[in-house]
Amino acid sequence: MINMKEGLIFAAKFSWGCKRANDLGITNTLKEYAGSNGKSHSEEKISEALKKLYSYIYYLIIAESNNIDDSFHLDVVKAHWIGNKLLENVKDSVVRKVFKEMEDEHDKVILGYVLMPLIKKTGSAHHNFYARHNPKCSITINEGHLYHLGIKRAQATPEDIKNLKKYGGKI
């Protein structure tokens, strides 16, 4: 069984350097964790850092829609960033529930333009849906590696390549 640590490492690899991580001052922590393959910081510390990012909301939606208890399960995290079959099970009711439970009105405004299209079943990986507005943020594959923000983040598996093509990424 895939454990939470693999999902945390993958999430950290793709989250460091994003605007919110930079604004919150957690980019270096996430980058160190990803670069050390999960050895530089505790899972608890990284989990708490990642929960401050907008991507965590999508992890919650994907996990709950698929009856997965761990929102940092590797398949959940990959569904957000590059897409996989878990996206096909995202339920409108879960999206609405999570959105309604958000307390920060500013976050609701920022995420509203992304969450609402999910209700309309765009069929895209969540990250690739909203990254279309900023092409440099898109997840791409080049020479067998996944790139985000123009930086090599992870080795791409054949399944990753298939999913990225299917769910709206760029090859």
Contact map, one row per residue, 1 for C-alpha under 8 A:
111000000000000000000000000000000000000000000000000000000000000000000000000000000000000000000000000000000000000000000000000000000000000000000000000000000000000000000000000
111101000000000000000000000000000000000000000000000000000000000000000000110000000000000000000000000000000000000000000000000000000000000000000000000000000000000000000000000
111111100000000000000000000000000000000000000000000000000000000000000000110000000000000000000000000000000000000000000000000000000000000000000000000000000000000000000000000
011111110000000000000000000000000000000000000000000000000000000000000101110000000000000000000000000000000000000000000000000000000000000000000000000000000000000000000000000
001111111000000000000000000000000000010000100000000000000000000000000001000000000000000000000000000000000000000000000000000000000000000000000000000000000000000000000000000
011111111100000000000000000000000000000000000000000000000000000000000000110000000000000000000000000000000000000000000000000000000000000000000000000000000000000000000000000
001111111110000000000000000000000000000000000000000000000000000000000001111110000000000000000000000000000000000000000000000000000000000000000000000000000000000000000000000
000111111111000000000000000000000000010000100110000000000000000000000001110000000000000000000000000000000000000000000000000000000000000000000000000000000000000000000000000
000011111111100000000000000000001100110000000000000000000000000000000000000000000000000000000000000000000000000000000000000000000000000000000000000000000000000000000000000
000001111111110000000000000000000100000000000000000000000000000000000000010011000000000000000000000000000000000000000000000000000000000000000000000000000100000000000000000
000000111111111000000000000000000000000000000000010000000000000000000001000010000000000000000000000000000000000000000000000000000000000000000000000000000000000000000000000
000000011111111100000000000001101100000000000100010000000000000000000000000000000000000000000000000000000000000000000000000000000000000000000000000000000000000000000000000
000000001111111100000000000001100110000000000000000000000000000000000000000000000000000000000000000000000000000000000000000000000000000000000000000000001100000000000000000
000000000111111100000000000000000000000000000000000000000000000000000000000000001000000000000000000000000000000000000000000000000000000000000000000100001000000000000000000
000000000011111111001000001001000000000000000000010000000000000000000000000000000000000000000000000000000000000000000000000000000000000000000000000000000000000000000000000
000000000001111111001100011101100000000000000000000000000000000000000000000000000000000000000000000000000000000000000000000000000000000000000000000000000000000000000000000
000000000000001111101100001000000000000000000000000000000000000000000000000000000000000000000000000000000000000000000000000000000000000000000000000010000000000000000000000
000000000000001111111100001000000000000000000000000000000000000000000000000000000000000000000000000000000000000000000000000000000000000000000000000000000000000000000000000
000000000000000011111110000000000000000000000000000000000000000000000000000000000000000000000000000000000000000000000000000000000000000000000000000000000000000000000000000
000000000000000001111111000000000000000000000000000011000000000000000000000000000000000000000000000000000000000000000000000000000000000000000000000000000000000000000000000
000000000000001111111111111000000000000000000000000010000000000000000000000000000000000000000000000000000000000000000000000000000000000000000000000000000000000000000000000
000000000000000111111111111000000000000000000000000000000000000000000000000000000000000000000000000000000000000000000000000000000000000000000000000000000000000000000000000
000000000000000000111111110000000000000000000000000000000000000000000000000000000000000000000000000000000000000000000000000000000000000000000000000000000000000000000000000
000000000000000000011111111000000000000000000000000000000000000000000000000000000000000000000000000000000000000000000000000000000000000000000000000000000000000000000000000
000000000000000000001111111100000000000000000000000000000000000000000000000000000000000000000000000000000000000000000000000000000000000000000000000000000000000000000000000
000000000000000100001111111111000000000000000000100000000000000000000000000000000000000000000000000000000000000000000000000000000000000000000000000000000000000000000000000
000000000000001111001101111111100000000000000000000000000000000000000000000000000000000000000000000000000000000000000000000000000000000000000000000000000000000000000000000
000000000000000100000000111111110000000000000000000000000000000000000000000000000000000000000000000000000000000000000000000000000000000000000000000000000000000000000000000
000000000000000000000000011111111000000010000100000000000000000000000000000000000000000000000000000000000000000000000000000000000000000000000000000000000000000000000000000
000000000001101100000000011111111100000000000100100000000000000000000000000000000000000000000000000000000000000000000000000000000000000000000000000000000000000000000000000
000000000001100100000000001111111110000000000000000000000000000000000000000000000000000000000000000000000000000000000000000000000000000000000000000000000000000000000000000
000000000000000000000000000111111111000100000000000000000000000000000000000000000000000000000000000000000000000000000000000000000000000000000000000000000000000000000000000
000000001001000000000000000011111111111110000100000000000000000000000000000000000000000000000000000000000000000000000000000000000000000000000000000000000000000000000000000
000000001101100000000000000001111111110000000000000000000000000000000000000000000000000000000000000000000000000000000000000000000000000000000000000000000000000000000000000
000000000000100000000000000000111111110000000000000000000000000000000000000000000000000000000000000000000000000000000000000000000000000000000000000000000000000000000000000
000000000000000000000000000000011111111100000000000000000000000000000000000000000000000000000000000000000000000000000000000000000000000000000000000000000000000000000000000
000000001000000000000000000000001111111100000000000000000000000000000000000000000000000000000000000000000000000000000000000000000000000000000000000000000000000000000000000
000010011000000000000000000000001111111111100000000000000000000000000000000000000000000000000000000000000000000000000000000000000000000000000000000000000000000000000000000
000000000000000000000000000000001001111111000000000000000000000000000000000000000000000000000000000000000000000000000000000000000000000000000000000000000000000000000000000
000000000000000000000000000000011001111111000000000000000000000000000000000000000000000000000000000000000000000000000000000000000000000000000000000000000000000000000000000
000000000000000000000000000010001000011111101100000000000000000000000000000000000000000000000000000000000000000000000000000000000000000000000000000000000000000000000000000
000000000000000000000000000000000000011111111100000000000000000000000000000000000000000000000000000000000000000000000000000000000000000000000000000000000000000000000000000
000010010000000000000000000000000000010011111110000000000000000000000000000000000000000000000000000000000000000000000000000000000000000000000000000000000000000000000000000
000000000000000000000000000000000000000001111111000000000000000000000000000000000000000000000000000000000000000000000000000000000000000000000000000000000000000000000000000
000000000000000000000000000000000000000011111111100000000000000000000000000000000000000000000000000000000000000000000000000000000000000000000000000000000000000000000000000
000000010001000000000000000011001000000011111111110000000000000000000000000000000000000000000000000000000000000000000000000000000000000000000000000000000000000000000000000
000000010000000000000000000000000000000000111111111000000000000000000000000000000000000000000000000000000000000000000000000000000000000000000000000000000000000000000000000
000000000000000000000000000000000000000000011111111100000000000000000000000000000000000000000000000000000000000000000000000000000000000000000000000000000000000000000000000
000000000000000000000000010001000000000000001111111110000000000000000000000000000000000000000000000000000000000000000000000000000000000000000000000000000000000000000000000
000000000011001000000000000000000000000000000111111110110000000000000000000000000000000000000000000000000000000000000000000000000000000000000000000000000000000000000000000
000000000000000000000000000000000000000000000011111111010000000000000000000000000000000000000000000000000000000000000000000000000000000000000000000000000000000000000000000
000000000000000000000000000000000000000000000001111111010000000000000000000000000000000000000000000000000000000000000000000000000000000000000000000000000000000000000000000
000000000000000000011000000000000000000000000000111111111000000000000000000000000000000000000000000000000000000000000000000000000000000000000000000000000000000000000000000
000000000000000000010000000000000000000000000000001111111100000000000000000000000000000000000000000000000000001000000000000000000000000000000000000000000000000000000000000
000000000000000000000000000000000000000000000000010011111110000000000000000000010000000000000000000000000000000000000000000000000000000000000000000000000000000000000000000
000000000000000000000000000000000000000000000000011111111111000000000010000000000000000000000000000000000000000000000000000000000000000000000000000000000000000000000000000
000000000000000000000000000000000000000000000000000011111111100000000000000000000000000000000000010000000000000000000000000000000000000000000000000000000000000000000000000
000000000000000000000000000000000000000000000000000001111111110000000000000000010000000000000000000000000000000000000000000001000000000000000000000000000000000000000000000
000000000000000000000000000000000000000000000000000000111111111000000011000110010000000000000000000000000000000000000000000000000000000000000000000000000000000000000000000
000000000000000000000000000000000000000000000000000000011111111100000010000000000000000000000000010000000000000000000000000000000000000000000000000000000000000000000000000
000000000000000000000000000000000000000000000000000000001111111110000000000000000000000001000110010000000000000000000000000000000000000000000000000000000000000000000000000
000000000000000000000000000000000000000000000000000000000111111111000010000100110000011011000000000000000000000000000000000000000000000000000000000000000000000000000000000
000000000000000000000000000000000000000000000000000000000011111111111110000100000000000000000000000000000000000000000000000000000000000000000000000000000000000000000000000
000000000000000000000000000000000000000000000000000000000001111111111010000000000000000000000100000000000000000000000000000000000000000000000000000000000000000000000000000
000000000000000000000000000000000000000000000000000000000000111111110000000000000000000011100100000000000000000000000000000000000000000000000000000000000000000000000000000
000000000000000000000000000000000000000000000000000000000000011111110000000000000000010011000000000000000000000000000000000000000000000000000000000000000000000000000000000
000000000000000000000000000000000000000000000000000000000000001111111000000000000000000000000000000000000000000000000000000000000000000000000000000000000000000000000000000
000000000000000000000000000000000000000000000000000000000000001111111110100000000000000000000000000000000000000000000000000000000000000000000000000000000000000000000000000
000000000000000000000000000000000000000000000000000000000000001100111110000000000000000000000000000000000000000000000000000000000000000000000000000000000000000000000000000
000100000000000000000000000000000000000000000000000000000000001000011111100000000000000000000000000000000000000000000000000000000000000000000000000000000000000000000000000
000000000000000000000000000000000000000000000000000000010011011100011111100110000000000000000000000000000000000000000000000000000000000000000000000000000000000000000000000
000110110010000000000000000000000000000000000000000000000010000000000111110110000000000000000000000000000000000000000000000000000000000000000000000000000000000000000000000
011101110000000000000000000000000000000000000000000000000000000000010111111110000000000000000000000000000000000000000000000000000000000000000000000000000000000000000000000
011101110100000000000000000000000000000000000000000000000000000000000001111111000000000000000000000000000000000000000000000000000000000000000000000000000000000000000000000
000000100000000000000000000000000000000000000000000000000000000000000000111111100001010000000000000000000000000000000000000000000000000000000000000000000000000000000000000
000000100000000000000000000000000000000000000000000000000010011000000011111111110000010000000000000000000000000000000000000000000000000000000000000000000000000000000000000
000000100110000000000000000000000000000000000000000000000010000000000011111111111000000000000000000000000000000000000000000000000000000000000000000000000000000000000000000
000000000100000000000000000000000000000000000000000000000000000000000000011111111111000000000000000000000000000000000000000000000000000000000000000000000000000000000000000
000000000000000000000000000000000000000000000000000000000000010000000000001111111111111000000000000000000000000000000000000011000000000000000000000000000000000000000000000
000000000000000000000000000000000000000000000000000000100110010000000000000111111110000000000000000000000000000000000000000011100000000000000000000000000000000000000000000
000000000000010000000000000000000000000000000000000000000000000000000000000011111110000000000000000000000000000000000000000011110000000000100000000000000000000000000000000
000000000000000000000000000000000000000000000000000000000000000000000000000001111111000000000000000000000000000000000000000010110000000000100000000000000000000100110010100
000000000000000000000000000000000000000000000000000000000000000000000000000001111111111000000000000000000000000000000000000111000000000000000000000000000000000000110110000
000000000000000000000000000000000000000000000000000000000000000000000000001001100111111100000000000000000000000000000000000010000000000000000000000000000000000000100010000
000000000000000000000000000000000000000000000000000000000000000000000000000000100011111110000000000000000000000000000000000000000000000000000000000000000000000000000000000
000000000000000000000000000000000000000000000000000000000000010001000000001100100011111111000000000000000000000000000000000000000000000000000000000000000000000000000000000
000000000000000000000000000000000000000000000000000000000000010000000000000000100011111111000000000000000000000000000000001110000000000000000000000000000000000000000000000
000000000000000000000000000000000000000000000000000000000000000000000000000000000001111111000000000000000000000000000000001000000000000000000000000000000000000000000000000
000000000000000000000000000000000000000000000000000000000000010011000000000000000000111111100000000000000000000000000000000000000000000000000000000000000000000000000000000
000000000000000000000000000000000000000000000000000000000000110011000000000000000000011111110110000000000000000000000000000000000000000000000000000000000000000000000000000
000000000000000000000000000000000000000000000000000000000000000010000000000000000000000011111110000000000000000000000010000000000000000000000000000000000000000000000000000
000000000000000000000000000000000000000000000000000000000000000000000000000000000000000001111111000000000000000000000110000000000000000000000000000000000000000000000000000
000000000000000000000000000000000000000000000000000000000000000000000000000000000000000000111111100000000000000000000000000000000000000000000000000000000000000000000000000
000000000000000000000000000000000000000000000000000000000000100110000000000000000000000001111111110000000000000000000000000000000000000000000000000000000000000000000000000
000000000000000000000000000000000000000000000000000000000000100000000000000000000000000001111111111000000000000000100110000000000000000000000000000000000000000000000000000
000000000000000000000000000000000000000000000000000000000000000000000000000000000000000000011111111100000000000000000000000000000000000000000000000000000000000000000000000
000000000000000000000000000000000000000000000000000000000000000000000000000000000000000000001111111110000000000000000000000000000000000000000000000000000000000000000000000
000000000000000000000000000000000000000000000000000000001001100000000000000000000000000000000111111111000000000000000000000000000000000000000000000000000000000000000000000
000000000000000000000000000000000000000000000000000000000000000000000000000000000000000000000011111111000001000000100000000000000000000000000000000000000000000000000000000
000000000000000000000000000000000000000000000000000000000000000000000000000000000000000000000001111111100000000000000000000000000000000000000000000000000000000000000000000
000000000000000000000000000000000000000000000000000000000000000000000000000000000000000000000000111111100000000000000000000000000000000000000000000000000000000000000000000
000000000000000000000000000000000000000000000000000000000000000000000000000000000000000000000000011111111011000000000000000000000000000000000000000000000000000000000000000
000000000000000000000000000000000000000000000000000000000000000000000000000000000000000000000000000111111000000000000000000000000000000000000000000000000000000000000000000
000000000000000000000000000000000000000000000000000000000000000000000000000000000000000000000000000001111111000000000000000000000000000000000000000000000000000000000000000
000000000000000000000000000000000000000000000000000000000000000000000000000000000000000000000000000001111111100000000000000000000000000000000000000000000000000000000000000
000000000000000000000000000000000000000000000000000000000000000000000000000000000000000000000000000000011111110000000000000000000000000000000000000000000000000000000000000
000000000000000000000000000000000000000000000000000000000000000000000000000000000000000000000000000001011111111000000000000000000000000000000000000000000000000000000000000
000000000000000000000000000000000000000000000000000000000000000000000000000000000000000000000000001001011111111100000000000000000000000000000000000000000000000000000000000
000000000000000000000000000000000000000000000000000000000000000000000000000000000000000000000000000000001111111110000000000000000000000000000000000000000000000000000000000
000000000000000000000000000000000000000000000000000000000000000000000000000000000000000000000000000000000111111111000000000000000000000000000000000000000000000000000000000
000000000000000000000000000000000000000000000000000001000000000000000000000000000000000000000000000000000011111111100000000000000000000000000000000000000000000000000000000
000000000000000000000000000000000000000000000000000000000000000000000000000000000000000000000000000000000001111111110000000000000000000000000000000000000000000000000000000
000000000000000000000000000000000000000000000000000000000000000000000000000000000000000000000000000000000000111111111000000000000000000000000000000000000000000000000000000
000000000000000000000000000000000000000000000000000000000000000000000000000000000000000000000000000000000000011111111100000001001100000000000000000000000000000000000000000
000000000000000000000000000000000000000000000000000000000000000000000000000000000000000000000010001000000000001111111110000000000000000000000000000000000000000000000000000
000000000000000000000000000000000000000000000000000000000000000000000000000000000000000000000000000000000000000111111111000000000000000000000000000000000000000000000000000
000000000000000000000000000000000000000000000000000000000000000000000000000000000000000000000000000000000000000011111111110000000000000000000000000000000000000000000000000
000000000000000000000000000000000000000000000000000000000000000000000000000000000000000000010010000000000000000001111111111001000000000000000000000000000000000000000000000
000000000000000000000000000000000000000000000000000000000000000000000000000000000000000000110010000000000000000000111111110000000000000000000000000000000000000000000000000
000000000000000000000000000000000000000000000000000000000000000000000000000000000000000000000000000000000000000000011111110000000000000000000000000000000000000000000000000
000000000000000000000000000000000000000000000000000000000000000000000000000000000000000000000000000000000000000000001111111000000000000000000000000000000000000000000000000
000000000000000000000000000000000000000000000000000000000000000000000000000000000000000000000000000000000000000000001111111100001000000000000000000000000000000000000000000
000000000000000000000000000000000000000000000000000000000000000000000000000000000000001100000000000000000000000000000100111110000000000000000000000000000000000000000011000
000000000000000000000000000000000000000000000000000000000000000000000000000000000010001000000000000000000000000000000000011111011000000000000000000000000000000000000111000
000000000000000000000000000000000000000000000000000000000000000000000000000000111111001000000000000000000000000000000000001111111000000000000000000000000000000000010011100
000000000000000000000000000000000000000000000000000000000100000000000000000000111010000000000000000000000000000001000100000111111100000000000000000000000000000000000000000
000000000000000000000000000000000000000000000000000000000000000000000000000000011100000000000000000000000000000000000000000011111110000001000000000000000000000000000000000
000000000000000000000000000000000000000000000000000000000000000000000000000000001100000000000000000000000000000000000000000111111111000001100000000000000000000000000011100
000000000000000000000000000000000000000000000000000000000000000000000000000000000000000000000000000000000000000001000000010111111111000000000000000000000000000000000001000
000000000000000000000000000000000000000000000000000000000000000000000000000000000000000000000000000000000000000001000000000001111111110000000000000000000000000000000000000
000000000000000000000000000000000000000000000000000000000000000000000000000000000000000000000000000000000000000000000000000000111111111111000000000000000000000000000000000
000000000000000000000000000000000000000000000000000000000000000000000000000000000000000000000000000000000000000000000000000000011111111011000000000000000000000000000000000
000000000000000000000000000000000000000000000000000000000000000000000000000000000000000000000000000000000000000000000000000000000111111000000000000000000000000000000000000
000000000000000000000000000000000000000000000000000000000000000000000000000000000000000000000000000000000000000000000000000000000111111111000000000000000000000000000000000
000000000000000000000000000000000000000000000000000000000000000000000000000000000000000000000000000000000000000000000000000000000011111111000000000000000000000000000000000
000000000000000000000000000000000000000000000000000000000000000000000000000000000000000000000000000000000000000000000000000000000010011111000000000111000000000000000000000
000000000000000000000000000000000000000000000000000000000000000000000000000000000000000000000000000000000000000000000000000000000011011111100000000111000000000000000000000
000000000000000000000000000000000000000000000000000000000000000000000000000000000000000000000000000000000000000000000000000000110011011111110000000110000000000000000000110
000000000000000000000000000000000000000000000000000000000000000000000000000000001100000000000000000000000000000000000000000000010000000011111000011110000000000000000000110
000000000000000000000000000000000000000000000000000000000000000000000000000000000000000000000000000000000000000000000000000000000000000001111100011100000000000000000000111
000000000000000000000000000000000000000000000000000000000000000000000000000000000000000000000000000000000000000000000000000000000000000000111111111000000001000010000000011
000000000000000000000000000000000000000000000000000000000000000000000000000000000000000000000000000000000000000000000000000000000000000000011111111000000000000000000000001
000000000000000000000000000000000000000000000000000000000000000000000000000000000000000000000000000000000000000000000000000000000000000000001111100000000000000000000000000
000000000000000000000000000000000000000000000000000000000000000000000000000000000000000000000000000000000000000000000000000000000000000000001111110000000011100000000000000
000000000000000000000000000000000000000000000000000000000000000000000000000000000000000000000000000000000000000000000000000000000000000000001111111000011111000000000000000
000000000000000000000000000000000000000000000000000000000000000000000000000000000000000000000000000000000000000000000000000000000000000000111101111100011111000000000000000
000000000000000000000000000000000000000000000000000000000000000000000000000000000000000000000000000000000000000000000000000000000000000000111100111111111100000000000000000
000000000000010000000000000000000000000000000000000000000000000000000000000000000000000000000000000000000000000000000000000000000000000111110000011111111000000000000000000
000000000000000010000000000000000000000000000000000000000000000000000000000000000000000000000000000000000000000000000000000000000000000111100000001111100000000000000000000
000000000000000000000000000000000000000000000000000000000000000000000000000000000000000000000000000000000000000000000000000000000000000110000000001111110000000000000000000
000000000000000000000000000000000000000000000000000000000000000000000000000000000000000000000000000000000000000000000000000000000000000000000000001111111000000000000000000
000000000000000000000000000000000000000000000000000000000000000000000000000000000000000000000000000000000000000000000000000000000000000000000000111101111100000000000000000
000000000000110000000000000000000000000000000000000000000000000000000000000000000000000000000000000000000000000000000000000000000000000000000000111100111110000000000000000
000000000100100000000000000000000000000000000000000000000000000000000000000000000000000000000000000000000000000000000000000000000000000000000000111000011111000000000000000
000000000000000000000000000000000000000000000000000000000000000000000000000000000000000000000000000000000000000000000000000000000000000000000001110000001111100000000000000
000000000000000000000000000000000000000000000000000000000000000000000000000000000000000000000000000000000000000000000000000000000000000000001001110000000111111110000000000
000000000000000000000000000000000000000000000000000000000000000000000000000000000000000000000000000000000000000000000000000000000000000000000001000000000011111110000000000
000000000000000000000000000000000000000000000000000000000000000000000000000000000000000000000000000000000000000000000000000000000000000000000000000000000001111111000000000
000000000000000000000000000000000000000000000000000000000000000000000000000000000000000000000000000000000000000000000000000000000000000000000000000000000001111111100000000
000000000000000000000000000000000000000000000000000000000000000000000000000000000100000000000000000000000000000000000000000000000000000000000000000000000001111111110000000
000000000000000000000000000000000000000000000000000000000000000000000000000000000000000000000000000000000000000000000000000000000000000000001000000000000001111111111000001
000000000000000000000000000000000000000000000000000000000000000000000000000000000000000000000000000000000000000000000000000000000000000000000000000000000000011111111100000
000000000000000000000000000000000000000000000000000000000000000000000000000000000111000000000000000000000000000000000000000000000000000000000000000000000000001111111110000
000000000000000000000000000000000000000000000000000000000000000000000000000000000110000000000000000000000000000000000000000010000000000000000000000000000000000111111111111
000000000000000000000000000000000000000000000000000000000000000000000000000000000000000000000000000000000000000000000000000000000000000000000000000000000000000011111111111
000000000000000000000000000000000000000000000000000000000000000000000000000000000010000000000000000000000000000000000000000100000000000000000000000000000000000001111111100
000000000000000000000000000000000000000000000000000000000000000000000000000000000111000000000000000000000000000000000000001110010000000000000000000000000000000000111111100
000000000000000000000000000000000000000000000000000000000000000000000000000000000000000000000000000000000000000000000000001110011000000000000000000000000000000000011111110
000000000000000000000000000000000000000000000000000000000000000000000000000000000100000000000000000000000000000000000000000010010000000001110000000000000000000000011111111
000000000000000000000000000000000000000000000000000000000000000000000000000000000000000000000000000000000000000000000000000000000000000001111000000000000000000000011001111
000000000000000000000000000000000000000000000000000000000000000000000000000000000000000000000000000000000000000000000000000000000000000000011100000000000000000010011000111
